Amino acid sequence: MAKDTPPRWDRRMQQRLARGEAAALGELYDRFASLVHSLAHRVLDDDSAADQVTREVFGYIWENPDAYDPKQGSMRSWVARLTQRQAVHRLRQTEATAYAETGEGSAEELEQKVRRASVAARADYIVTSMPAPLRAALELAYFQRRDYRQTAADLGVTEDEARRRLRLGLQLLSTANTRPLEGSSPPGYGRSL
């Protein structure tokens, strides 16, 4: 299979959605609803707003199934980009309304808040998408405060392998700050929800 060929499931799902199969939307929802909600919540820090963004994202997908282009990447990545874009849009609206009502804050503060939320959402997405061995090593090192020797022992791998996994995981995470989801959309993904 060529490197740029998307998984068969993504292509079939896009085709089923384009035909208007309600079961396809249900399947897509079952697969990605927790991702959508968690990314939206990470940006908005509000369950009801995250619920609304989740409904909006899946509504958009249902109404615009042809907006997904399998040649541009995986359906999971596309759904994550839609979510991040919609959540950031809602955050900007909410903060701008609050600013207009109270007069507190500034456009610069809003953009900093949006940037932090975008980077955090991207980092969450990267962690949940990385291979399980890398994710396990990072979780041990970060959440359980294990060094590479302890991580190696806990995972049953060599110290060199533990260092390699931690280094690769951290390299992937470092892209969260340099390539936020919002600014890295490929052509054809720039449409608003």
Phi, psi and omega in degrees: 000133181294152183301322185270003178278122181288162178302149181301323180301317180299315180296315180297318180297315179299318179295318179295318178296319180296330177280353179083026179284112179299325179298328179294318178297320177299317179295317178298317179299313180301324183281322190242358183300319181293324176297312181300311182296317182293321177294317179297318180294323179298322179283316190265338182054043183205119183297315183292323176293321177294321176300316181295317178297320178301314178297317181296318181296312181289329173296317178298315180300317180296319183279339184227055184297334180282354177292336177278127177244109182303336180289341183272349180146185184286157177296322179302315179295319179297314179298319179297319178295317177301316181297311182298316181298315181291320179295319178294320177300314180295321178298315178299316179298313181298313181292322179294320177296315179298320179296316180296324182283322186256336183077005180265146179094178180216168178298324179294319178296320178298313181295325177295318179296316179297316180299313179299316180296320179295316180295318179297317179296319179295319179298316177301315181296317180299315181297315182290339182266344185286157179303146184306319180298321178291316180299317180297318179296315179296319180296319177296315183291318186275305186281326181257005175055042178269142173275180186295329179292314178295321178299316179300314180297316181296324182270349181072036179236171178288161177297321178298318179294320178297316178299318179299315180296317179296317180297314179296317178298317179292325176296317177298316180296329181296338178287345180298324182274335184265339181224071179299151181305319186301319186265002186245023182289132177287169179306140180091351181253011185273358182291142177281158175283000000 
